[in-house]
């Protein structure tokens, strides 16, 4: 799943033993990736959304990540 491009991590959150990041590959991509990983670093899921807020809502809807838990 990982991209060959260097992603910039914008925000992170931890919830129920999982690690979540919102990342961008730059303006040419035109959106943001929400990565979900296990505690060992292995990938569970990758979602794409047009906005950071949309990524946060997806994480909340799919995994119950509180909207206020995100940090840089």
N, C-alpha and C positions, 0 to 999 in steps of 0.2 A: 503493500500500500504506500509506503513512503515515496515522496517525490524525489527526483534527482536534483531539484532546485533547492537552494538554501531557504528554508522558511524562517520568517521572523515571528517569534512568539510574542503576542501582544498581551494576552491575559491568561491566567491559570486559575484553576479551582480544584479542590479535593472534595470528594463526597462518596460515602459508602465504600471506602477502600479503592476508589478509582481516581485517576488523575485526568483532568480535562485541560486542554489548551485550545485557545483561539489563535490561529496563525494566518499569515498572509504570505504569498509568494511575490507580492509586489503589485503595482497598479495595473500591469498588463493582464493580470488574471481577472480583476474586476470583482473580487469577492473575498470571502473568508472561509477557512477550513476549521471545523470543530473536530478535534481529535479526542478520542476516548481510549485510555490505556489502563491496563492492569498495573498492580503495584510492581510487578517485575519488568515493566516497560513494554510488554507486548501489546500490540494494537488490538482493540476490540472493534472500533468503528471509526469512520470518517464521514462527516457530513459537510456540505457546502451551502453557504447562504450569502446573500448580497450584502448583509449588514452584520456588524458585531452584535447588535441587539437581537437579531434573528438567531444567531448562534446561541446566545444565552437562553433564549426562549426554548430552542430545540433541546438544549441540555436539561432544562427544567422539565419539559414535557416528557422526554425519553427516560431520564434518570433521576429526576427530582432534585437537581442541583439548585440550591437557593440562588436567586438572582443577585443577592447582595454578597455572595461568597467569592466573587471574582476579584482578582488582584493582579498587579503587574509582576 
